[in-house]
Amino acid sequence: MARLFRTLRFRSGVRSLLLAALLPALAVSLVVSASPAVPASAELAADRAPGAADRASAELPGPAPGAADRASAELPGPAPGAADRAQAGPTIECREVNIPVALSEGAPKDYTIYGEMCAPNGEPTPTVQLLLHGGTYSHIYWDFPYQDGKYSYVRHTVPRGYTTLAIDRIGAGNSSHPVSTKVGLESNAFTVHQIVQRLRTDGLGAGSFSKVVLVGHSYGSFTSWLEASTYRDVDGVIVTGALHELAPVGAASIATYLSWPAALNPRWRQLDPGYLTTRPDTRAPFFYNTENADPDVIAMDERTKETVTATELATFPPRMYIPTTEGIRVPVFLVVGQKDAVWCGTGGADCTSAEAVEASESPHYGPETCLQTFVLPNSGHDVNLHLNAHDWYEAADRWTDRFIGSSAERSAACPAAQPVGSGGE
């Protein structure tokens, strides 16, 4: 079906800034496209980026164990405070999964998506949340290896009756790294679609799930938009760090911070020039409001950062001009940090309140989404990695319980309006 293009509210100078940000990415994509194709067998496999279990021993003291450790030993409960609220709930058991995928319809499943599936007491629940990280991150964004679960969406959510599957998107972390020109928004959405189908059929060995919720952050949210609107095979979508209105600072940040060749880092020496990462020691101004973040978290973030491709950067802006989100037909919960410099502030979106965000975003979503919004006070782009991250985790609990539910029964469409609101309200 043909989609109508529309110009969204890119205020003075933002469109040109965005184009300037993407020109290096487009140039690299053209260079890589002209290079000989790398056979799947020659792409990263054994020499892929280290997983959370490998990184734990090399990073800051006190990280949480990775899935390899959790397979033989149960994870401790949620962080202090959350543990009290959970009233000594179930333990969390996790296992690693590797899922064969194709990059496009009809292509062979030559690639693998890595993930960590966690369930209360190791018993899968009727509802699974599929967690999709943003660019230059991996699955550990959802279970950050610092301070024993304080920054873990997984350890907060699982004791409340939901299974989670945190994956490394194609081209990131422990998943396959195809030639970078093959890793764009469409291939991301298609690989996620295949995982959704597996969750609904055999549950990746855990039995079929009745409900699947996509939970995205930043580029993972763009992927969720496209997957949910194209394939319409999920029951709900949680969008974090993604709006339809880009701030001038956000456009400039893309140009400034996301243009560093990943191969300059020994971890990624085998990756082609189309794989990029953030410039060294620049994550704080890009992803954080440093007044509300632990410097050690930012340091850990720098040490465990991942990659993004030039093709990913080049393929997401057009989707911001196409009414992709209008094709979503399931409930949507939208979360943004009040101080998210990528989207909010002068020339960008008004993120001062949940009501302001809903007013600017609701025209881009259909009525079936029952759009609910939440603003995390004093948070930058990475809502999971700020000191008050648990405020949005709890808001997600309330939304998921009300609009999706942890049982196999279907929730009524658009429950009575009870705005989730902003943190602290």
N, C-alpha and C positions, 0 to 999 in steps of 0.2 A: 504494500500500500504506500502510495507516495505521501511524503510528509511535507508540510508547508514550512518554509523557513521564516523565521521571524527575528527581528533585531531586539534583543533584550536591553535592559537599562545599563549599557556600558557608557558611563559618563565621560566627559571631556578627557581625551588623551588615553583612556584605558585601552581602546581597541588597538591603537598604534603601539602602546607598550606591550600588549599581549603578542602582537605580531613580531615585535623585536625580540620578545622572549623566546618565540618559537623558531625564529630563523636559524639559529645554530642547530636546533634539533632536526629541522627539515633538511639542512645541509648534510648532517651526519647520516640521516636516513637515505639520502640520495647516494652518498658514497658507499654505504653498506649494500644498498640495492644493486649497485654496479659491481660489487665484489662477487667472486665465485661463491655459490651456496655451500654451506657447511653441512655435510650429511648428518643425520640425526645421531648416528653412531659416534660421530666425532665431537658432538656437543658435550657440554659439561655433564658429567655423571659422577665419577669417583672423586673428581677434584672440585666438587661443588662447594658453595659457601658452608661454613660450619653451622650446625644446628644449635639450638639453645643449650643442649646438653654439653656440646663441645665448648661453647663460648663461656659457660658458667665458670669453669676453672681458670679462665684466662682474664676474666673481667674483675670488676669491683667486688669487694668482699660481700658475702651474704646473699648471692643470687638464689632464686628458687631453682630447684632441679628441673631439668628438661624432661621430655616425655620418656626418653630412654631410662632415666632414673625412676620415673613414676610408674613405669610398667611393672617394676618389681616391688615398689613401695608406694603406699597410698599417699597422696598429697595431704598436708595438714589442712585444716579448715580455713575459712576466710580470715582476712586480717582482723586484728582487734577492733572491736566496734561492730563490724559486720558479723563477727562470730557471736557476739552477744545478741544481735538482732535475730540471727538464725536459730538461736536457742539450741546450740550444739546439734546442728542438723547433720545430714549424712556426710560421709567422707567423699572425696572426689577421686575417682580412678580414671586414668587416662591411658590411651594406647596410640601408637603411631600407625598411620595408614598411608599407603601409596596407591594412587588412583590413576590408571591409564586413561589418557584423554587424546582426542584429536584437536587440531587447531581450527578446523573448518568442517562443514557438513560434507560427508562422504570421504574425508581423508582418513588415513590409517591412524590408529591410536599409538603413535610412536613416542608420545611424551608422557611424563608422570607428574602428578600433583601430589605434593607432600602435605600431610595434615596431622593434627593431634585431636583425637576425639575424646571428650571427657564426659562422664556421666555420674550421677549420684549413686554411690555404692557400686559403681560399675554396671548398673542396670539401666539400659537405654529407656528413655521416656517417650511418650507419644509425640512430643514437639522437640525439634532440633533447631538450633540456631547456627547458621553457617556464617562464620566470621571472616570478613574480607579486609585485609589491611590496606593502607595507602601506599603511595609511591615512596621508595627507599626504606620500606619497612618489611617485616616478615610476620609470621604467625605470632611471634613473641610480643607484638604490640598489644595483644589481647591477654597476655599472661606475662607481664613484664618481670624479668628476673631480678627484682630488687625489693628488699624489705618484706620478703615472705608474704606476697599477695596484696600488699597495700595498693598496688597499681594493676590489679588483675581483674578484668571483667569476667574471665572464666571462673575464678574462684568465688566471685560474688554471685554469679548467676546459677551455677550448677547446683548448689545446695538448695536452691529455690524450686527445683523440680524440672530443670531443663537440661537437655544434652547440648553440648557445644562441639562444633567442628571448626577449629581455626586452621586455615590452610595457608600455604605459601602460594600466592598467585603465580601463574605461568611466568617464567623468567625471573623469579625471585627466590631467595633463600635456598631451601633444599629441593625445590621443584626443578624440572628441566629448564634449561636455558637455550631455547631455539635461537636461530639467527634473529637478531634484534628486530629486523623489519617485519618479522612474523608476529611480534608481540605488541598488539595494539588493543584498543577498546573492544573491538569485535571478537578477537580471539579470547580475550579475558572473559567476556560474557558467555561465549560458547563453551569454554571449559567449565565455567561455573554451572551452566545449564546441565552439562553431563553429570556433574556431581549431584545436583538436585535430583536428577532422575535416579541415580544410584541410591540416594537416601530414601527415595520413595519406594524403590523396588526391594533391594536387599539390605539397605541400611549400612552398606560396607561391612557386612558380616554381623551387624547388630540387630537384624530384623528390620522390616520396613517402618518408616516414620509416617505418622498421619499428617503432621504439619511441618512445614519448613519455613523458617524466617531468615531472610538475608539481613545481616548486620554489617554495614560497610563503614569504612572511614576514608574520607578524601577520595583517592582514585578507586578505592574499593566501593565507595558510594556511587561513583559514576558507573562502575561495573554493575552494581545492583540496579541502578536506574534502567540500564539497557537490558539486562537479563529479565527483570520483572516485566518490562513493557513489551519485550519481544516474544518471550516464551510463555509468559503468564502461567507459571507452574509453581509459584510460591504463595504462602498464605499471609505474608506481611513483610514489610521492609523497614528497617531502622537505618536512617541516613545520618551520619555524623560528618562534620567538616566539609559540607558541600552545599552550595547555594547556586542560584542562577545569576547572581550579580557579583562580579569580580571587582575587588578594590584596586586602585592604581598601585598601591604598595604590593598587593598580591602579584600583579602582573610583573612588576619590577623584580620581585623576589624570585620568580621563576627564572628570569634571565640571569640574575646574579648568582643564585645558589644551586640551581639544578643543571649546570652545564659542565660539570667536572667528569672527565672520562673515567669510568670505573676501573679500567685496566691499569691506571696509575697506582692503584692499590694492589699489593701482592696477592690479596685474597682473590682478586678477579682478573689476574693477568691473562687468562685464556679467553676472556670475553671480547667480543668484537667491539669496534669503536662506537656502535650505536647504543651500548649500555652506559648509562650515566649514573652519577650519584651526587650528593651534596658536596660542595667544597669543604675542605677540612675546617672543623670548628666553626661552622656557620649555622648549625641547627637551632641554636638558642633564639636568634632574632626571627627566624623563619617560622618555627613551630611552637614557640612558647611565649607566655607572658612571664618573664623571669621573676617578677615580684611574687608570683604564686606557684613557683616550681622549685624543686630541690636541685641544687647544682650537681649533685651526684647522679640524679636521674638523667640530667642532660648529658653528663659525661658518659654514662652507660649507653645512652641513646647513640652518641657519636661512635662508640666502640662497636655497637651491634648493628649499625645502619646497613641498609641493603641498597639495591639498585632500582632504576627505572629505565625504560628505553626511550630513545628519541621518538620512536613511532608512537608510544603511549602519549607522550607530551603533544605530539602533532595531531593525534586523533581525538583527544577529548574536547578541545574548544568547539569544533563544529557541532557537537552534541548539545552545547549550551545554547545554540541558535535553533535547534530542532525541538519541537515539543515532545521529546522522549518521555518525560515524566507524565504527560497527559495520557499516555497509554497504560499507566499502572492502574490496576483494578482491585487492589487490596489495600488494607490500612497501612499508613505510613506515619512513622514517628521521626521527626526532624530535630536534630540536636546540633547546636553550634556554640562555640566559646564566645563569650562577650567581647573578648579582646583578640579575636581571630584576625590577624593582620592580612590573611589571604583574601578574606571576603568582606570584612567589616571595617567601618570607620569612614573617614572622609572620602567621598567619591564612590563608596561601596554601599553595602547593605547596612541598614540600621539594626544593630544587634543589641540594642539596649534592653529589650524585653522580648519575651516569647510572643506577645501580641504584635510587636513591630515586625518580627520575623514572619509570623503567620500572614500578616497583611501583604508583605512583599512576595512571599512564596506561594500562597494559595492559588493565584491565577495560573500557576504552572502545573497544578495537580487537579485531577478530576474529583468529583464528589465522592466516588467510591473509596477514595483513599482516607476519608475521615481525618484529614491532616491534623496532627497534633504537633506542637512545637515546644522546645525547651531550650533555654539559654543557660549555660553554665557560667556563673559569675566569675569574672577576673581570669578566665581561662583563655589561653591562646588556641592555636589550631589543633594541637594534640590533646583532646579532652580526656583521654585515658591517663595522661602523664602529668596532670596538675594535682596540686595538693588536695583539692576538693573533688577528685574524680568520682568518689563514691556517691556524690549527690546525683550525678547523672545516671550512675548504675541503678540507683534506687528509683529514679524516674522511669527508667527503662523497665524495671520490674513492674511498676504500676501499669504502664502502658501495655506490656506484654500480657499480664494477667487479665486485663480488661478487654483487649482487642483480639487476642490470640488464644490464650489459655494453655495450660500444661496438659490438659486431658485431650482425648481423641475427639471430643465433641466440638462441633463448629460453633464459633461465637456469632452472636447476632450482628448484622451489619450496622456500623456506626452506633455504638452504645450512646446513651444520653450524654450530651456534652458536659465534660468535667475537665476543663483545660489542665494539662499537666503543669504548665507554667514554667517559671524560672527557678533555679536553685535558691534555697533559702526562703522561699515564699511559704 
